[in-house]
Amino acid sequence: MLENLEEEAKEKLAAISDTTRRSARKIGRAFPASATTSQELALRMLNLNRRNYICRYHVKNSKHDAFDEPDEELEGRAYEFSYNESSLLVLSPPEGFLHCGCFIEDELISFYLWKLVPMVSRHPDLMDVREPQNDGHDILDTRARTLQVEEFKIFSGLTADDLYNCGPLNLQDPKTFRQLRIRQIEKFVGELRALGVDIKVEIGNQSF
């Protein structure tokens, strides 16, 4: 899945220990940049020791083997498992999917949001409390994750490529959102033009 990287980049990713990857997958506050810096780095966090790339849900729920089939309720998982049981055997999932059968973009966006967005209270006396997410109850199952990502893409207009090309983001620094907001405006302008709306937007030296 990381075949297109230069050798130096591959070596740096390969050097990330299993302990670090496990912590990044399990603890929301641990290594936040692991999920928000690049798609390649985020994928490396999903790489287990037997050359398998597995979403965080299936790392914890390996026996959950239901997948989307005709005439059945959708599960949010496209394919069956294609796990490598040995480091000598290399099975490749369909293009764009993890070895657990889940869509790569769904897991990358969900992983990104899991690291970026904390749990907050709606109680007026606790509005300033921010609690990082954890894998105890904050990692979504496949169906909920697919819904989360689909809703995110519909209402934000963004894809995983947009998130990683415009980041990394920091909720404590609104300036980090500048390029992402410009990207959203650019995409929304394109959508409106496709609907016949005559619109032009200028932001500094950029115009859409």
Residue pairs with C-beta under 8 A, 6 or more apart in sequence:
1 43
1 53
1 104
2 10
2 13
2 40
2 43
2 44
5 13
5 40
9 40
13 40
13 41
13 44
16 44
16 45
18 49
20 31
20 34
21 34
21 44
21 45
21 46
21 47
23 30
23 31
24 30
24 31
24 34
24 35
24 45
25 45
25 46
25 56
25 59
25 135
26 56
26 134
26 135
27 132
27 134
27 135
28 114
28 115
28 118
28 132
28 133
28 134
28 138
29 132
32 115
32 116
33 41
33 168
34 41
34 42
34 45
34 115
35 41
35 42
35 45
35 108
35 111
35 112
35 114
35 115
35 116
36 42
36 112
36 115
36 116
36 163
36 164
36 167
36 168
36 169
37 164
37 167
37 168
38 164
39 108
39 160
39 161
39 164
42 108
42 111
42 112
43 53
43 104
43 108
45 111
46 53
46 54
46 55
46 56
46 98
46 107
46 111
47 53
48 54
48 59
49 87
50 83
50 84
50 85
50 86
50 87
51 84
51 87
51 90
52 83
52 84
52 99
52 100
53 93
53 98
53 99
53 104
54 83
54 98
54 99
54 100
55 98
55 100
55 102
55 107
55 142
55 145
56 107
56 111
56 114
56 135
56 139
57 64
57 102
57 139
57 140
57 141
57 142
57 145
58 64
58 81
58 100
58 102
58 142
60 135
60 139
61 141
64 141
64 142
65 80
65 81
66 75
66 77
67 75
67 77
67 78
67 79
67 80
67 101
68 74
68 75
68 76
68 77
68 78
74 143
74 146
75 142
75 143
76 102
76 106
76 141
76 142
76 143
76 144
76 145
76 146
76 147
77 100
77 101
77 102
77 142
78 94
78 97
78 101
78 102
78 103
79 93
79 94
79 97
79 101
80 101
81 99
81 100
81 101
82 91
82 92
82 93
82 99
82 101
83 91
83 99
83 100
84 90
84 91
84 99
91 99
93 99
93 101
96 103
96 104
96 105
97 103
97 104
98 104
98 107
102 142
102 145
103 146
105 149
105 159
105 160
106 145
106 146
106 149
107 145
108 160
108 163
108 164
109 148
109 149
109 152
109 153
109 159
109 160
109 163
110 140
110 145
110 148
110 149
112 160
112 163
112 164
113 148
113 152
114 133
114 138
114 139
115 133
116 169
116 171
117 133
117 171
118 130
118 131
118 132
118 133
118 171
119 130
119 131
119 132
119 133
119 138
120 127
120 129
120 130
120 131
121 127
121 129
133 139
140 148
152 158
153 159
156 184
157 184
157 187
157 188
157 191
158 180
158 183
158 184
158 187
162 180
162 183
162 184
162 187
163 169
163 180
165 183
166 179
166 180
166 183
167 176
167 180
168 176
169 176
169 177
169 180
170 176
182 203
182 206
185 201
185 203
185 208
186 208
189 199
189 200
189 201
189 208
190 208
192 199
193 199
200 207
200 208
201 207
201 208
202 208
